[in-house]
Amino acid sequence: MFNCLKTDVLPRMARMLHGRGEKVARIWCGGASTGEEPYTVKMIWEAHIKSSYPDMTLEIVATDSDLRACEVGKHAVYEASKLRD
């Protein structure tokens, strides 16, 4: 899934928005739990997309019905075992 975001979805979205003169790309991540996926999307953007569109920023709204999980995600502190590729 993340490879598809890196090679297809995010580049296509950035091209489309750039072509319309947009400066902000926005993504909603529903069911984000403690936030690993939204942070991974942001890391992919910074590592693979940002250099081609340096004036464009990525905003991610991450939501979940478990408010405790959202609180964990706000702090973005994860166990080393969760940081594998």
N, C-alpha and C positions, 0 to 999 in steps of 0.2 A: 504494500500500500504506500509506504513512504517513498519508495523508488518511483512509483507512478506520480506522486506529488512533485518529486524533484525533476523528473524528465518530461512530464506532460502537463499536468494541471496547473502548477504555479507558473511555469514559463508562459503558457497560453494565456492565463489570466493577466499576467503582467504585460504581455504584448497588447492584449485587447485594451486594457485600461490606459496604457501609455499612448496607444493610438487615439484614444478619446481625450487625451490631455489630463487624465486623472493623476493625482499625486499620492493617493492613498488607496491601498488594497485592503479590503475588509473581509474577514472570514469569521463565521460563527461556528464554534465547535460545541455542539450539544452533547450532553452525556459525557462531559470532560473528566468526571471523577476528580482525581487529585492533580490533574493537569499535565501529565507526561506527554500526551499527544499534542496539545497546543504548543508546548515548549519545543517539541521536536519539529513541528511545522515552522516555528520561528527560526530555529537553528538552520533548517534547510534553506529558508529564505535568505538568511544572512550569508550562508556559505555558497549558495549556488545561483541566486537570483539577483541579489542586491548589486553586484558588480556591473550587471548589464543595465540596471535601472537605478542608478545611485540617488536620484531625486525622489524616488518612490518609497514610501514607508508601508509597513504591514501592520495592521491593527487586528488583533484577535480577541473576540469575545468568547469566553469559555463559560459554559453554564452546566449545572448539574442539579438534580433534585435533592441530592444529599449535601446539605449546607456544611456539614463537618468536612466532607471531602473538598469542597470549595475552599474552605479555610486553609487546608493543607496546601492546596494548589497556589494560593496567594503567596505563600512563603517560598515556594519553589526549592525546597530542600528535600532531596531524595536519597535513598540508600544507594550505595555504590552498585549493588546488584541490579538496580533498575536502570543503570546507565550503559547497558550493553547495546551494541549495534543491532 
